[in-house]
Amino acid sequence: MATVTAPVTPHATAAKPFRFGPVIVIIGTVVLLIFAFIELAPFVLTIANSFKCQATVQNAVGAIIPVPPTTSCLDANGVRIPYQQMVNGVTFSPTTFGYNLVLNENLPRWLFNTAFLSVAVTILHIVFDSMAGYALARLRFPGSRIMFVMILGTLMIPGVVLLIPRFILLKQLGLINTYQGYIITLGADAFGIFLMKQFFENVPREIEEAAQVDGASRFTTFFRIVLPMATPALTALTIFSFQGQWNNFMDALIILGGKAELYNLPLGLSVLRGAGDTIQFERVLPGSVITTIPMAIIFFVFQRYFVEGVNYSGLAGT
């Protein structure tokens, strides 16, 4: 018996809808690359120009590749001219003269001052801001709310308004041009107190009550139980305190501006810049690169903590 097979009719292939996903990814990548170039271009030009002599920076500022390491420079017409700058009796090429110049000045001392002051102030911020924040969050004493409002009020006052009164007060106390004047003045700040207070208010009170039942004092509860739980807030406080002090110019100018050996790096860069309208690029650009390198290394090593600290503090996107 013959078997009849029904003819197979091909099904019409349905047209696949166009997907915008890959297009959006490509557009987003291009936009991010453009913004990354805008952000990195000034830093790349700073590094490139730090290896040039004064004349080449002024006449070929946009050249990424510096002048070859010879003993000549480029004038306004691109013609090489002799370059006989010397440091301590030794002639250096244009590509290395700037770095040898700043390293033979006070920049190593300014680097030490910046690191020392930043670490000292950051440690005091961690201690005093956390203690003040805990006191305002947990202790109830007369005037606590008024004190907290006054601390918040200082955040609304521009920092430049306080410079002259701060200088007069430190002058009367004999703390101008001293390490202790800088460290004591900046040993605590309103932002850190506010940050720590907000964190401690979210810590369950039951933990502290259990510690007090076991016989722990208020200080023991704070230092051995509550403070270790505040690692995210302490990380954010450490990041912002250290970064702020590393780049602090105005306070250093008022407190340390009368003694060159106490300068920090931002204040020292203003000296390397030179006086008048002519900027000494072969001094200030190498100094800027050397100033940036330590913070860049710290950022790349602790990048994860930087991101967590910014997200925790609520300052992302500001």
Secondary structure, DSSP 8 states (H G I E B T S, - for coil): --------------------HHHHHHHHHHHHHHHHHHHHHHHHHHHHHTTS-HHHHHH-TT-SS---SSSEEE-TTS-EEE---EETTEE--HHHHHHHHHHTTTHHHHHHHHHHHHHHHHHHIIIIIHHHHHHHHH---TTHHHHHHHHHHHHTS-GGGGHHHHHHHHHHHT-TTSHHHHHHHTS--HHHHHHHHHHHTTS-HHHHHHHHHTT--HHHHIIIIIHHHTHHHHHHHHHHHHHHHHT--HHHHHHHTT-GGG--HHHHHHHHH-SSS---HHHHHHHHHHHHHHHHHHHHHTHHHHHHHHHHHT-TT-
